[in-house]
Each structure stands twice: as C-alpha cells, then as structure tokens.
Amino acid sequence: MSSNANAIPFPAEIKMSANLSTEWKRFKSQWTNYEVAADLSVESVSKQKRAAIFLACIGTEAYELFQTFDMTDADKQDIERVIAAFEKHFVGETNVTYERYVFNRRVQEAGEKFDSFLADLRRLVRTCDYENLEDSIIRDRIVMGIRDDATRRKLLQTRKLDLALAVDICKASELAVQQLKAMTNGDEVHALKTSRQPRPPSKQASTTRRSDGSHVERLRDSSNGAHNQRCQRCG
C-alpha cells in the first residue's frame, strides 16, 4: 500500500434511506476505484486488511446490517465474501430479461449530451449479462438510439464500425453542430450590424415654371432642407 493512500478520500458511505440497489452499485463502483488508487488490489495486501478497510467505509447503518449476515468469522475477513454478501442482500437475483428490456429501450433524450447518453448505456449494460458482447451491444444501441438522423446515417455508412469509431463519429458530429451554430449566429449578427449603417441623404427634385416660360429644377437635400436650383435650358 503506497504512503499517500491516506490522502485518498474513502468512498461515500452507503445511504440506507436511498434506493438500496442503486446505492450499492454506486458504492461498489467507488470502492473498486479506491482499491486501485490506494494500491489495495496488489497481492501484498491481504484479503483481511481489504475487508477491514471496506467495512470502515460503508457507514454505521450498513455495518450494523453486516453484523446480521449469516457468515462465519473467516468469511467476514474475506473481502470477496463480504462484497458477495452485500451484493446478495442489496441486489438479489438479477432479472436479466428485464435489465435487457430497460437497456434496449434507452434512447438519447432531447437536449441530452452524447457523453451523458453513452455513460448511461455503459451503466445499464453491466446488469444485462452480455459478457464479451458488451461493446458491440452498446455500439448497436448508439446507432438505434442516437437522436440525430444525419449522425445515424454516417454510422450506417461506415464499414467495420466498432464502438470506439462510433463514439468518435457521434462526438465529432455533435461538436460540428455546435460550431456551425456559433458560426451562423456570428454571421447573423454581422449582417444585422451592416444593415443598420446610416444611408447617405437622398435628394428630391422638384420643377417650377419661371416667368419666361423656362423650367427650373430644384434639388432638395433631405438632410437639411436646402434647395439647389438648376436651369433646364443651360443646366
């Protein structure tokens, strides 16, 4: 265990008042990350020590629950058996058919970022028991669940589409839409400013008859109301 392990915060304790299945999955995921960060997953750290640290993290209520489990003292010192006991209590037997139903109904919501959609697919697929097919299943769900039809067309047109490539295409398309929107808004603002530029004053002409029968064209400057006279004979 590294010397800086004490600086790494423990996972947040299990909230017994929340949805226990969801709360357990959250805690278990955080615990897995903590084990790696604190070097608890190395062979030099015993299962007994890992179990002790785990039980120190779960919180008072969850620890009191643990005391009621029908386990031998040896089992209570084995981290794998401890986690399995909590898994059985909080989650129970998983209904794989229902979990797959929930996963396959997941589509990208209006206004939802692609990263959020992808993260939820990764979370949902964990309980579907697809094993080695998880990546290809997530890829297919992205193609069917993505909201933008133009992006879906790109995905369908791509040969040998795998999950990594599908994610890249979706992220690039989402970014391009944002950039295009920003550029379009900038052009609209520029056009609006240009249309508001002051126009040069216009001159209006009027014709009057002189006493000798000739006509004089008066040019009126609309900016100041002044009249300029021009003879129709001599200009």
ROSE-4610 file (N, C-alpha, C; in Angstrom, 1 decimal, always signed):
// ROSE-4610
residu = [M/M/M/S/S/S/S/S/S/N/N/N/A/A/A/N/N/N/A/A/A/I/I/I/P/P/P/F/F/F/P/P/P/A/A/A/E/E/E/I/I/I/K/K/K/M/M/M/S/S/S/A/A/A/N/N/N/L/L/L/S/S/S/T/T/T/E/E/E/W/W/W/K/K/K/R/R/R/F/F/F/K/K/K/S/S/S/Q/Q/Q/W/W/W/T/T/T/N/N/N/Y/Y/Y/E/E/E/V/V/V/A/A/A/A/A/A/D/D/D/L/L/L/S/S/S/V/V/V/E/E/E/S/S/S/V/V/V/S/S/S/K/K/K/Q/Q/Q/K/K/K/R/R/R/A/A/A/A/A/A/I/I/I/F/F/F/L/L/L/A/A/A/C/C/C/I/I/I/G/G/G/T/T/T/E/E/E/A/A/A/Y/Y/Y/E/E/E/L/L/L/F/F/F/Q/Q/Q/T/T/T/F/F/F/D/D/D/M/M/M/T/T/T/D/D/D/A/A/A/D/D/D/K/K/K/Q/Q/Q/D/D/D/I/I/I/E/E/E/R/R/R/V/V/V/I/I/I/A/A/A/A/A/A/F/F/F/E/E/E/K/K/K/H/H/H/F/F/F/V/V/V/G/G/G/E/E/E/T/T/T/N/N/N/V/V/V/T/T/T/Y/Y/Y/E/E/E/R/R/R/Y/Y/Y/V/V/V/F/F/F/N/N/N/R/R/R/R/R/R/V/V/V/Q/Q/Q/E/E/E/A/A/A/G/G/G/E/E/E/K/K/K/F/F/F/D/D/D/S/S/S/F/F/F/L/L/L/A/A/A/D/D/D/L/L/L/R/R/R/R/R/R/L/L/L/V/V/V/R/R/R/T/T/T/C/C/C/D/D/D/Y/Y/Y/E/E/E/N/N/N/L/L/L/E/E/E/D/D/D/S/S/S/I/I/I/I/I/I/R/R/R/D/D/D/R/R/R/I/I/I/V/V/V/M/M/M/G/G/G/I/I/I/R/R/R/D/D/D/D/D/D/A/A/A/T/T/T/R/R/R/R/R/R/K/K/K/L/L/L/L/L/L/Q/Q/Q/T/T/T/R/R/R/K/K/K/L/L/L/D/D/D/L/L/L/A/A/A/L/L/L/A/A/A/V/V/V/D/D/D/I/I/I/C/C/C/K/K/K/A/A/A/S/S/S/E/E/E/L/L/L/A/A/A/V/V/V/Q/Q/Q/Q/Q/Q/L/L/L/K/K/K/A/A/A/M/M/M/T/T/T/N/N/N/G/G/G/D/D/D/E/E/E/V/V/V/H/H/H/A/A/A/L/L/L/K/K/K/T/T/T/S/S/S/R/R/R/Q/Q/Q/P/P/P/R/R/R/P/P/P/P/P/P/S/S/S/K/K/K/Q/Q/Q/A/A/A/S/S/S/T/T/T/T/T/T/R/R/R/R/R/R/S/S/S/D/D/D/G/G/G/S/S/S/H/H/H/V/V/V/E/E/E/R/R/R/L/L/L/R/R/R/D/D/D/S/S/S/S/S/S/N/N/N/G/G/G/A/A/A/H/H/H/N/N/N/Q/Q/Q/R/R/R/C/C/C/Q/Q/Q/R/R/R/C/C/C/G/G/G]
num = [1/1/1/2/2/2/3/3/3/4/4/4/5/5/5/6/6/6/7/7/7/8/8/8/9/9/9/10/10/10/11/11/11/12/12/12/13/13/13/14/14/14/15/15/15/16/16/16/17/17/17/18/18/18/19/19/19/20/20/20/21/21/21/22/22/22/23/23/23/24/24/24/25/25/25/26/26/26/27/27/27/28/28/28/29/29/29/30/30/30/31/31/31/32/32/32/33/33/33/34/34/34/35/35/35/36/36/36/37/37/37/38/38/38/39/39/39/40/40/40/41/41/41/42/42/42/43/43/43/44/44/44/45/45/45/46/46/46/47/47/47/48/48/48/49/49/49/50/50/50/51/51/51/52/52/52/53/53/53/54/54/54/55/55/55/56/56/56/57/57/57/58/58/58/59/59/59/60/60/60/61/61/61/62/62/62/63/63/63/64/64/64/65/65/65/66/66/66/67/67/67/68/68/68/69/69/69/70/70/70/71/71/71/72/72/72/73/73/73/74/74/74/75/75/75/76/76/76/77/77/77/78/78/78/79/79/79/80/80/80/81/81/81/82/82/82/83/83/83/84/84/84/85/85/85/86/86/86/87/87/87/88/88/88/89/89/89/90/90/90/91/91/91/92/92/92/93/93/93/94/94/94/95/95/95/96/96/96/97/97/97/98/98/98/99/99/99/100/100/100/101/101/101/102/102/102/103/103/103/104/104/104/105/105/105/106/106/106/107/107/107/108/108/108/109/109/109/110/110/110/111/111/111/112/112/112/113/113/113/114/114/114/115/115/115/116/116/116/117/117/117/118/118/118/119/119/119/120/120/120/121/121/121/122/122/122/123/123/123/124/124/124/125/125/125/126/126/126/127/127/127/128/128/128/129/129/129/130/130/130/131/131/131/132/132/132/133/133/133/134/134/134/135/135/135/136/136/136/137/137/137/138/138/138/139/139/139/140/140/140/141/141/141/142/142/142/143/143/143/144/144/144/145/145/145/146/146/146/147/147/147/148/148/148/149/149/149/150/150/150/151/151/151/152/152/152/153/153/153/154/154/154/155/155/155/156/156/156/157/157/157/158/158/158/159/159/159/160/160/160/161/161/161/162/162/162/163/163/163/164/164/164/165/165/165/166/166/166/167/167/167/168/168/168/169/169/169/170/170/170/171/171/171/172/172/172/173/173/173/174/174/174/175/175/175/176/176/176/177/177/177/178/178/178/179/179/179/180/180/180/181/181/181/182/182/182/183/183/183/184/184/184/185/185/185/186/186/186/187/187/187/188/188/188/189/189/189/190/190/190/191/191/191/192/192/192/193/193/193/194/194/194/195/195/195/196/196/196/197/197/197/198/198/198/199/199/199/200/200/200/201/201/201/202/202/202/203/203/203/204/204/204/205/205/205/206/206/206/207/207/207/208/208/208/209/209/209/210/210/210/211/211/211/212/212/212/213/213/213/214/214/214/215/215/215/216/216/216/217/217/217/218/218/218/219/219/219/220/220/220/221/221/221/222/222/222/223/223/223/224/224/224/225/225/225/226/226/226/227/227/227/228/228/228/229/229/229/230/230/230/231/231/231/232/232/232/233/233/233/234/234/234/235/235/235]
x = [+0.9/+0.0/+0.9/+0.7/+1.5/+1.4/+2.4/+2.4/+1.4/+1.0/+0.0/-1.4/-1.7/-3.0/-3.9/-3.4/-4.2/-4.7/-4.1/-4.6/-5.8/-6.1/-7.2/-8.5/-9.5/-10.7/-11.4/-12.1/-12.8/-14.1/-14.6/-15.9/-17.0/-18.0/-19.0/-19.8/-20.2/-20.8/-22.2/-22.6/-23.9/-25.1/-26.0/-27.1/-28.3/-28.6/-29.6/-31.0/-31.2/-32.5/-32.8/-31.8/-31.9/-32.3/-32.5/-32.7/-31.5/-31.7/-30.5/-29.8/-30.5/-29.8/-28.9/-29.5/-28.7/-27.6/-27.9/-26.8/-25.7/-26.0/-24.9/-24.1/-24.7/-23.9/-23.0/-23.5/-22.6/-21.4/-21.7/-20.6/-19.6/-20.1/-19.2/-18.3/-18.9/-18.0/-17.0/-17.3/-16.4/-15.3/-15.8/-14.8/-13.8/-14.2/-13.3/-12.2/-12.7/-11.7/-10.8/-11.3/-10.5/-9.4/-9.8/-8.8/-7.6/-7.9/-6.8/-6.0/-6.6/-5.9/-5.0/-5.5/-4.8/-3.9/-3.8/-2.9/-3.4/-4.7/-5.2/-5.4/-5.4/-5.6/-4.4/-3.2/-2.0/-1.9/-1.2/-1.1/-0.6/+0.2/+0.9/-0.1/-1.3/-2.3/-3.3/-3.4/-4.2/-5.7/-6.5/-8.0/-8.6/-7.9/-8.4/-8.3/-7.2/-7.0/-7.9/-8.1/-9.0/-10.5/-10.9/-12.2/-12.4/-11.3/-11.4/-11.6/-10.8/-10.9/-12.3/-12.8/-14.1/-15.2/-15.1/-16.2/-16.0/-14.9/-14.7/-15.3/-15.5/-16.0/-17.6/-18.2/-19.6/-20.6/-20.1/-21.0/-21.6/-22.1/-22.6/-23.8/-24.8/-26.0/-25.7/-24.9/-24.6/-23.7/-22.9/-22.1/-23.0/-24.0/-24.9/-25.7/-26.0/-26.7/-25.7/-24.5/-23.5/-23.4/-23.6/-23.5/-24.6/-25.6/-26.8/-26.6/-25.6/-25.4/-25.0/-25.5/-25.1/-23.8/-22.7/-21.4/-20.5/-19.5/-18.5/-17.5/-16.8/-15.7/-14.7/-14.4/-13.4/-14.0/-15.3/-15.9/-15.9/-16.1/-16.2/-14.9/-13.8/-12.5/-12.0/-12.9/-12.5/-13.3/-12.6/-13.2/-14.2/-13.8/-14.7/-16.0/-15.9/-17.2/-18.0/-17.4/-18.1/-18.9/-18.2/-18.8/-20.0/-19.8/-20.8/-22.0/-21.8/-22.9/-23.8/-23.1/-23.8/-24.5/-23.9/-24.5/-25.8/-25.8/-26.9/-28.1/-27.7/-28.7/-29.3/-28.5/-29.0/-29.6/-29.0/-29.5/-30.3/-29.9/-30.6/-30.4/-31.2/-31.1/-31.5/-30.6/-30.9/-31.8/-32.9/-33.7/-33.1/-32.3/-31.6/-32.5/-33.6/-34.6/-35.1/-35.4/-35.9/-34.8/-33.6/-32.4/-32.2/-32.3/-32.0/-33.2/-34.4/-35.5/-35.3/-34.8/-34.5/-33.4/-32.4/-31.2/-31.7/-32.4/-32.8/-33.9/-34.5/-35.4/-34.8/-33.5/-32.8/-32.5/-32.9/-32.6/-32.1/-31.5/-31.0/-32.1/-32.2/-33.3/-33.0/-34.1/-33.9/-33.0/-32.0/-31.1/-30.0/-30.1/-29.1/-27.7/-26.7/-25.3/-25.0/-24.2/-23.9/-23.1/-22.2/-21.4/-22.3/-23.4/-24.3/-25.1/-25.5/-26.2/-25.3/-24.0/-23.1/-22.8/-22.6/-22.4/-23.5/-24.7/-25.9/-26.0/-25.6/-25.6/-24.6/-23.4/-22.4/-22.9/-23.6/-24.1/-25.2/-26.1/-27.2/-26.8/-25.7/-25.3/-24.6/-24.2/-23.5/-24.4/-25.7/-26.5/-27.3/-26.8/-27.5/-26.9/-25.7/-25.1/-24.7/-24.3/-23.9/-22.4/-21.7/-20.3/-19.4/-18.8/-17.9/-18.6/-19.9/-20.6/-21.0/-20.5/-21.0/-20.7/-19.4/-19.1/-19.9/-20.1/-20.9/-22.4/-22.9/-24.3/-24.4/-23.5/-23.5/-23.5/-22.6/-22.5/-23.8/-24.5/-25.8/-26.8/-26.8/-27.7/-27.5/-26.3/-25.9/-26.5/-26.4/-26.9/-28.4/-29.1/-30.5/-31.1/-30.3/-30.8/-30.4/-29.4/-28.9/-30.1/-30.1/-31.3/-31.1/-29.9/-29.7/-29.6/-30.5/-30.6/-29.4/-28.8/-27.6/-26.4/-26.3/-25.3/-25.5/-26.8/-27.1/-26.8/-27.0/-26.6/-25.1/-24.3/-22.9/-22.5/-23.1/-22.8/-23.1/-24.3/-24.7/-23.8/-23.3/-22.4/-21.0/-20.6/-19.3/-19.1/-18.1/-17.8/-17.0/-17.1/-16.4/-16.5/-17.7/-18.0/-17.9/-16.9/-16.8/-17.2/-17.2/-17.7/-16.8/-15.5/-14.6/-14.9/-15.0/-15.3/-16.7/-17.6/-19.0/-19.0/-18.3/-18.2/-17.5/-16.4/-15.7/-16.6/-17.4/-18.3/-19.3/-19.9/-21.0/-20.5/-19.3/-18.7/-18.4/-17.8/-17.4/-18.6/-19.7/-20.9/-21.5/-21.6/-22.1/-21.3/-20.0/-19.1/-19.3/-19.5/-19.6/-20.9/-22.0/-23.3/-23.1/-22.4/-22.2/-21.4/-20.4/-19.5/-20.3/-21.1/-21.9/-22.9/-23.5/-24.4/-23.8/-22.6/-21.9/-21.5/-21.0/-20.7/-21.9/-23.0/-24.2/-24.7/-24.7/-25.1/-24.2/-22.9/-21.9/-22.2/-22.6/-22.9/-24.2/-25.1/-26.4/-26.2/-25.3/-25.0/-24.3/-23.4/-22.6/-23.6/-24.5/-25.4/-26.4/-26.7/-27.6/-26.9/-25.7/-24.9/-24.7/-24.5/-24.3/-25.5/-26.7/-28.0/-28.3/-27.7/-28.0/-27.1/-26.2/-25.3/-26.1/-25.8/-26.6/-26.5/-27.6/-27.6/-27.3/-26.7/-26.4/-27.7/-27.8/-29.0/-29.4/-30.7/-31.3/-31.7/-31.7/-32.1/-33.3/-34.3/-35.5/-35.6/-36.1/-36.1/-37.6/-37.7/-39.0/-38.8/-39.8/-39.7/-40.7/-40.2/-41.0/-40.9/-42.0/-42.0/-41.6/-40.7/-40.2/-41.1/-41.0/-41.8/-41.6/-40.4/-40.1/-40.5/-41.1/-41.6/-40.6/-39.4/-38.5/-38.8/-38.2/-38.4/-37.1/-37.2/-36.1/-36.3/-35.4/-35.5/-34.8/-35.5/-35.0/-34.6/-33.3/-32.9/-32.9/-33.6/-33.8/-33.0/-32.1/-31.3/-32.2/-32.5/-33.4/-32.8/-31.4/-30.8/-30.9/-31.0/-31.0/-32.1/-32.9/-34.0/-33.5/-32.2/-31.8/-32.2/-32.4/-32.7/-31.6/-31.3/-30.3/-31.1/-30.9/-31.7/-30.8/-31.4/-30.7/-31.6/-31.2/-32.0/-32.1/-33.3/-33.4/-32.8/-32.6/-32.0/-30.5/-29.9/-28.5/-27.8/-28.7/-28.2/-27.5]
y = [-1.2/+0.0/+1.2/+2.2/+3.4/+4.3/+5.1/+6.0/+7.1/+7.4/+8.5/+8.0/+6.8/+6.2/+6.9/+7.4/+8.1/+9.4/+10.0/+11.2/+11.0/+9.8/+9.5/+9.3/+10.1/+10.0/+8.7/+8.2/+7.0/+7.2/+6.1/+6.3/+6.7/+7.5/+8.0/+6.8/+6.8/+5.7/+5.3/+4.1/+3.7/+4.4/+5.0/+5.6/+4.6/+4.2/+3.1/+3.7/+5.0/+5.6/+5.7/+5.5/+5.7/+4.3/+4.3/+3.1/+2.2/+1.1/+0.3/-0.4/-0.8/-1.4/-0.4/+0.8/+1.8/+2.3/+2.5/+3.0/+2.0/+0.7/-0.3/-0.3/-0.2/-0.2/+1.0/+2.1/+3.4/+3.1/+2.6/+2.4/+1.4/+0.3/-0.8/-0.2/+0.6/+1.2/+2.1/+2.9/+3.8/+3.0/+1.9/+1.1/+0.5/+0.0/-0.5/+0.5/+1.7/+2.8/+3.1/+3.1/+3.4/+2.3/+1.1/+0.0/+0.2/+0.6/+0.8/+2.0/+3.1/+4.3/+4.2/+3.4/+3.2/+2.0/+1.3/+0.1/-1.0/-1.1/-2.2/-3.5/-3.4/-4.6/-5.4/-4.9/-5.7/-6.9/-7.9/-9.2/-9.1/-8.0/-7.9/-7.5/-7.0/-6.6/-7.8/-8.2/-9.4/-9.1/-10.2/-10.0/-9.5/-9.9/-9.5/-8.0/-7.4/-6.0/-5.2/-5.7/-5.1/-5.1/-6.2/-6.3/-5.3/-5.2/-4.2/-2.8/-2.4/-1.1/-0.9/-1.9/-1.9/-1.6/-2.3/-2.2/-0.9/-0.3/+1.1/+2.1/+1.8/+2.8/+2.8/+1.7/+1.6/+2.4/+2.8/+3.6/+2.8/+3.5/+2.8/+1.9/+2.4/+1.6/+0.4/+0.5/-0.6/-1.6/-1.1/-2.1/-2.8/-2.2/-2.9/-3.9/-3.7/-4.7/-5.8/-5.5/-6.6/-7.5/-7.0/-7.9/-8.9/-8.7/-9.6/-10.7/-10.6/-11.6/-13.0/-14.0/-15.4/-15.8/-15.4/-15.6/-16.1/-16.9/-17.3/-16.2/-16.3/-15.3/-15.2/-16.4/-16.4/-15.7/-15.9/-15.3/-13.8/-13.3/-11.8/-11.2/-11.9/-11.4/-11.6/-12.0/-12.2/-11.2/-10.3/-9.2/-9.6/-10.7/-11.2/-11.7/-12.4/-13.0/-11.9/-10.8/-9.7/-9.0/-8.7/-8.0/-8.8/-10.2/-11.1/-11.0/-11.0/-10.9/-9.7/-8.5/-7.3/-7.3/-7.8/-7.9/-8.7/-9.8/-10.7/-10.0/-9.2/-8.5/-7.4/-6.5/-5.3/-5.5/-6.4/-6.6/-7.9/-8.9/-10.2/-10.8/-11.6/-12.3/-11.3/-11.1/-10.1/-10.7/-10.0/-10.4/-9.9/-10.8/-10.4/-9.9/-10.6/-10.2/-8.8/-8.4/-7.1/-6.1/-6.4/-5.5/-5.2/-6.2/-6.0/-5.2/-5.4/-4.6/-3.1/-2.8/-1.4/-0.8/-1.6/-1.2/-0.9/-1.8/-1.7/-0.6/-0.1/+1.0/+2.4/+2.4/+3.6/+4.3/+5.6/+6.4/+7.7/+8.5/+9.8/+10.8/+11.5/+12.4/+13.7/+14.5/+15.8/+16.7/+17.3/+18.1/+17.4/+16.1/+15.3/+15.2/+15.5/+15.4/+13.9/+13.7/+12.3/+11.6/+12.3/+11.7/+11.2/+11.9/+11.5/+10.3/+10.2/+9.1/+7.8/+8.0/+6.9/+6.4/+7.3/+6.9/+6.0/+6.4/+5.7/+4.3/+4.2/+2.9/+2.0/+2.5/+1.7/+1.2/+2.1/+1.7/+0.6/+0.8/-0.2/-1.6/-1.6/-2.8/-3.8/-3.2/-4.1/-5.2/-5.0/-6.0/-6.8/-6.7/-7.4/-8.7/-9.0/-10.3/-10.6/-9.6/-9.8/-10.3/-10.2/-10.7/-10.0/-10.8/-10.3/-9.5/-9.5/-8.8/-7.4/-6.9/-5.6/-4.5/-4.5/-3.3/-3.3/-4.4/-4.5/-4.1/-4.5/-4.2/-2.7/-2.1/-0.7/+0.1/-0.4/+0.2/+0.2/-1.0/-1.1/-0.2/+0.0/+0.8/+2.3/+2.7/+4.0/+4.3/+3.4/+3.6/+3.7/+2.9/+2.9/+4.0/+4.4/+5.4/+6.8/+7.1/+8.4/+9.3/+10.5/+11.3/+12.0/+12.3/+13.0/+12.0/+12.2/+11.3/+11.4/+12.6/+12.7/+11.9/+11.9/+11.1/+9.6/+9.2/+7.8/+7.4/+8.3/+7.9/+7.7/+8.5/+8.4/+7.0/+6.7/+5.4/+4.2/+4.3/+3.2/+3.1/+4.2/+4.2/+3.7/+3.6/+3.3/+1.8/+1.3/-0.1/-0.5/-1.7/-2.2/-1.2/-0.8/+0.1/-0.6/-0.1/-0.7/+0.4/+0.1/+1.0/+2.3/+2.2/+3.3/+4.3/+3.7/+4.6/+5.2/+4.5/+5.0/+6.2/+6.1/+7.2/+8.4/+8.2/+9.3/+10.0/+9.3/+9.9/+10.7/+10.2/+10.9/+12.2/+12.1/+13.3/+14.3/+13.9/+14.8/+15.5/+14.8/+15.4/+16.4/+16.0/+16.9/+18.2/+18.1/+19.3/+20.1/+19.5/+20.2/+21.0/+20.4/+21.1/+22.4/+22.2/+23.4/+24.5/+24.1/+25.1/+25.8/+25.0/+25.6/+26.6/+26.2/+27.1/+28.4/+28.3/+29.5/+30.4/+29.8/+30.5/+31.2/+30.5/+31.0/+32.2/+32.1/+33.2/+34.4/+34.2/+35.3/+36.0/+35.2/+35.8/+36.7/+36.2/+36.9/+38.2/+38.2/+39.5/+40.5/+40.0/+40.8/+41.4/+40.6/+41.1/+42.2/+42.0/+42.9/+44.3/+44.2/+45.5/+46.2/+45.4/+46.0/+46.7/+46.1/+46.7/+47.9/+48.2/+49.4/+50.5/+50.4/+51.5/+52.7/+54.0/+55.1/+55.3/+55.6/+55.8/+57.2/+57.5/+58.9/+59.6/+60.9/+61.7/+61.7/+61.5/+61.5/+62.9/+63.1/+64.4/+64.2/+65.1/+65.1/+66.3/+66.0/+67.1/+67.6/+68.9/+69.5/+70.5/+70.7/+71.6/+72.8/+74.0/+75.2/+75.9/+76.7/+77.4/+78.9/+79.4/+80.8/+81.7/+83.0/+83.9/+83.9/+83.5/+83.5/+82.2/+81.3/+80.1/+78.9/+79.2/+78.1/+77.4/+76.3/+75.5/+75.4/+75.5/+75.3/+74.1/+73.2/+72.0/+72.3/+72.1/+72.3/+71.0/+70.9/+69.7/+70.0/+69.2/+69.4/+68.3/+68.8/+67.9/+67.5/+66.2/+65.8/+65.9/+66.1/+66.1/+67.4/+68.6/+69.9/+70.8/+70.3/+71.0/+72.1/+72.2/+73.3/+73.0/+74.0/+73.9/+74.3/+73.5/+73.9/+74.0/+75.2/+75.4/+75.1/+74.4/+74.1/+74.4/+75.2/+75.6/+74.5/+74.2/+73.1/+73.5/+74.7/+75.1/+75.0/+75.6/+75.7/+74.8/+74.2/+73.3/+74.0]
z = [+0.0/+0.0/+0.0/-0.9/-1.0/+0.2/+0.4/+1.5/+1.4/+0.2/+0.0/+0.0/+0.4/+0.4/+1.4/+2.5/+3.5/+2.9/+1.9/+1.3/+0.4/+0.0/-0.9/-0.1/-0.4/+0.4/+0.2/+1.3/+1.2/+0.4/-0.2/-0.9/+0.1/-0.4/+0.5/+1.0/+2.3/+2.9/+2.3/+2.5/+1.9/+2.6/+1.8/+2.4/+2.4/+3.6/+3.8/+3.5/+3.5/+3.2/+1.7/+0.9/-0.6/-1.2/-2.5/-3.3/-3.1/-2.3/-1.9/-3.1/-4.1/-5.2/-5.9/-6.2/-6.9/-6.0/-4.7/-3.8/-3.7/-3.6/-3.5/-4.8/-6.0/-7.2/-7.2/-6.7/-6.7/-5.7/-4.5/-3.6/-4.1/-4.7/-5.1/-6.2/-7.1/-8.2/-7.6/-6.6/-6.0/-5.2/-4.6/-3.8/-4.8/-5.9/-6.9/-7.3/-7.6/-7.9/-6.8/-5.5/-4.4/-4.2/-4.4/-4.2/-5.2/-6.4/-7.4/-7.0/-6.6/-6.3/-5.0/-4.1/-2.8/-2.8/-4.0/-4.1/-3.2/-3.0/-2.2/-3.0/-4.3/-5.2/-5.4/-4.9/-5.1/-4.2/-4.7/-4.0/-2.5/-2.3/-1.0/+0.1/-0.3/+0.7/+0.9/+2.1/+2.4/+2.3/+2.1/+2.0/+3.3/+4.4/+5.7/+5.8/+5.4/+5.5/+4.6/+3.4/+2.4/+3.0/+3.6/+4.2/+5.3/+6.2/+7.3/+6.8/+5.8/+5.2/+4.6/+3.9/+3.3/+4.3/+5.4/+6.5/+7.2/+7.1/+7.7/+6.9/+5.6/+4.7/+4.6/+4.9/+4.5/+5.3/+6.5/+7.3/+8.5/+9.5/+10.7/+10.4/+9.7/+9.4/+8.6/+7.6/+6.8/+7.5/+8.4/+9.3/+10.2/+10.8/+11.7/+10.9/+9.7/+8.8/+8.6/+8.4/+8.1/+9.3/+10.5/+11.7/+11.7/+11.0/+11.0/+9.9/+9.0/+8.0/+8.6/+8.0/+8.5/+7.8/+8.5/+7.9/+9.1/+8.7/+9.7/+9.9/+11.0/+11.2/+10.1/+9.5/+8.4/+7.2/+7.0/+5.8/+6.0/+7.2/+7.4/+7.3/+7.2/+7.0/+5.5/+4.7/+3.3/+2.5/+1.8/+1.1/+0.0/-0.7/-1.7/-1.2/-0.1/+0.5/+1.2/+1.7/+2.2/+1.2/+0.1/-1.1/-1.6/-1.7/-2.2/-1.3/+0.0/+0.9/+0.8/+0.6/+0.4/-1.0/-2.0/-3.3/-3.3/-2.6/-2.4/-1.7/-0.7/+0.2/-0.6/-1.2/-1.8/-3.2/-4.0/-5.4/-5.5/-4.9/-5.0/-6.4/-6.8/-8.1/-9.2/-10.1/-11.2/-12.2/-12.6/-13.7/-15.0/-15.7/-16.8/-18.0/-18.1/-19.2/-19.0/-17.8/-17.6/-17.7/-17.3/-17.4/-18.9/-19.7/-21.1/-21.7/-21.3/-21.7/-21.5/-20.3/-19.9/-20.8/-21.0/-21.8/-23.2/-23.8/-25.2/-25.5/-24.5/-24.6/-24.5/-24.1/-23.8/-25.1/-25.3/-26.4/-25.9/-26.8/-26.4/-26.3/-25.2/-25.0/-25.6/-25.8/-26.4/-25.6/-26.2/-25.4/-24.6/-24.6/-23.9/-24.6/-23.9/-24.5/-24.8/-25.8/-26.2/-25.1/-24.4/-23.3/-22.2/-21.9/-20.9/-21.3/-22.6/-23.2/-23.1/-23.5/-23.5/-22.1/-21.2/-19.8/-19.2/-19.6/-19.1/-19.7/-21.0/-21.7/-21.0/-20.7/-20.0/-18.7/-18.0/-16.6/-16.8/-17.7/-17.9/-18.3/-19.2/-19.8/-18.8/-17.6/-16.7/-16.1/-16.0/-15.4/-16.5/-17.7/-18.8/-19.2/-18.6/-18.8/-20.2/-20.9/-22.3/-22.4/-21.3/-21.3/-22.3/-23.2/-24.2/-25.3/-25.4/-26.4/-26.0/-24.9/-24.4/-25.3/-25.9/-26.7/-28.0/-28.6/-29.8/-29.5/-28.4/-28.0/-27.8/-27.1/-26.9/-28.2/-29.1/-30.4/-31.1/-31.1/-31.8/-31.2/-29.8/-29.1/-29.5/-29.7/-30.1/-31.5/-32.4/-33.8/-33.7/-33.0/-32.9/-32.0/-31.0/-30.1/-30.2/-31.1/-31.3/-31.9/-31.5/-31.8/-33.2/-33.6/-34.9/-36.1/-37.0/-38.2/-39.1/-39.2/-40.0/-39.4/-38.1/-37.5/-37.6/-37.5/-37.7/-39.1/-40.1/-41.5/-41.6/-41.0/-41.0/-40.4/-39.3/-38.6/-39.5/-40.2/-41.0/-42.3/-42.7/-43.9/-43.6/-42.4/-42.0/-42.0/-42.7/-42.7/-41.5/-41.1/-39.9/-38.7/-38.4/-37.3/-36.0/-35.2/-33.8/-32.8/-31.5/-30.5/-30.5/-30.6/-30.5/-31.7/-32.8/-34.0/-34.0/-33.5/-33.3/-32.4/-31.3/-30.3/-30.9/-31.7/-32.3/-33.3/-34.1/-35.1/-34.4/-33.3/-32.6/-32.0/-31.3/-30.7/-31.7/-32.8/-33.9/-34.5/-34.7/-35.3/-34.3/-33.0/-32.0/-31.9/-32.0/-31.9/-33.2/-34.4/-35.6/-35.6/-35.0/-34.9/-34.0/-32.9/-32.0/-32.7/-33.4/-34.1/-35.2/-36.0/-37.1/-36.5/-35.4/-34.8/-34.4/-33.8/-33.4/-34.6/-35.7/-36.9/-37.5/-37.5/-38.1/-37.3/-36.0/-35.2/-35.4/-35.6/-35.8/-37.1/-38.2/-39.5/-39.4/-38.6/-38.5/-37.8/-36.7/-36.0/-36.9/-37.7/-38.6/-39.7/-40.2/-41.2/-40.6/-39.4/-38.7/-38.5/-38.1/-37.9/-39.2/-40.3/-41.6/-42.1/-41.9/-42.3/-41.6/-40.4/-39.6/-39.9/-40.9/-41.3/-41.8/-41.5/-42.0/-43.5/-44.1/-45.6/-45.9/-47.1/-47.5/-47.7/-47.5/-47.6/-49.1/-49.3/-50.7/-51.1/-52.4/-52.9/-53.7/-53.5/-54.2/-55.1/-56.3/-57.3/-57.5/-57.7/-57.9/-59.1/-59.9/-61.0/-60.9/-61.2/-61.1/-62.4/-62.8/-64.0/-63.7/-64.6/-64.4/-65.3/-65.1/-65.8/-67.3/-67.8/-69.2/-69.8/-69.1/-69.6/-69.4/-69.0/-68.8/-67.4/-67.3/-66.1/-65.3/-64.0/-63.1/-62.2/-62.2/-61.4/-60.1/-59.0/-57.7/-57.1/-56.6/-55.9/-54.4/-53.7/-52.3/-51.5/-50.7/-49.9/-48.6/-48.5/-47.4/-46.1/-46.1/-44.8/-44.1/-44.9/-44.2/-44.8/-45.8/-46.4/-47.3/-47.7/-48.6/-50.0/-50.9/-52.3/-53.2/-54.2/-55.2/-56.5/-57.2/-58.4/-59.6/-60.7/-61.9/-63.1/-64.0/-65.1/-66.1/-66.6/-67.6/-68.9/-69.3/-70.6/-70.6/-69.5/-69.5/-68.5/-67.6/-66.6/-65.5]
